[in-house]
Amino acid sequence: MNRWSTRSPGRPVQDILTARRNGQRSRIHNHYLKSTVYCIECGRRLIIQNTRSKSGRVYQYFICSRRQGDDCLQRKALPVADVEKRVEDAYRTITLTEQQRQGIEDIALAKLRRQHALHAQRREELENETRKIDSRREKLLELYYEDVLPRESLLKHQRKLNSETTRIQQELAAVQIDDNALEQKLRIALDLLQHSVDHYLQADEATREQLNRALFKRILLGPQPDQIWIELNDVYDELINAPTPHTKPKTG
Ligand SMILES: [Zn+2]
């Protein structure tokens, strides 16, 4: 057996061919919703299928990306215009009224500020610990220079203090959060939610794709109008599902 036997010489070529094929396919079948819409039956992506009519006109559909042999009950192709419209409608359901937005903002800000207070308290504790360690370091050196402490013991104690310091610095980094930046981010997120449908309807396709990626994990769709399941990204999910004392959740 020679030393190259573990290599698979055909592989890189195959990769390049596959990449080219995929590149070409995505140029033809690209759509700004492609990373947002999924099959409600099996959770796979919906992909674009072009169908040419006898007159030569091309119709675009979204179909489940199941491969042959995969199980999925969704056999229907969803017309692209329909899917686009249903995503616009999804925006209407997540858009907040001024009152809802205010309610969520109040609660979220209160939560943020409680967190800030806890962080500030922890920072103080950690800074205290750091000061104690510093004075221990000085004390050890004094003892060493007074020949009370042997060099070996000094090094041993110093190593221990060093690892303590590392732990403290790591924890400090975790609680050293820019509070203002967080509140700013929250307001930006709420602005987007409050006006999301207006933003979306006015946006070009590239911006629509970005908005979709920012807001949604997935939108799962089936052929029936009520077959829609919206999964928001975590930050928006938390905001939307925060209990709002000023408003009742919509029913029906
Ligand atoms: Zn499916």
Boltz pocket constraint, residues with backbone or C-beta under 6 A from the ligand:
constraints:
  - pocket:
      binder: B
      contacts: [[A, 39], [A, 40], [A, 41], [A, 42], [A, 43], [A, 44], [A, 64], [A, 65], [A, 66], [A, 71], [A, 72], [A, 73], [A, 74]]
      max_distance: 6.0
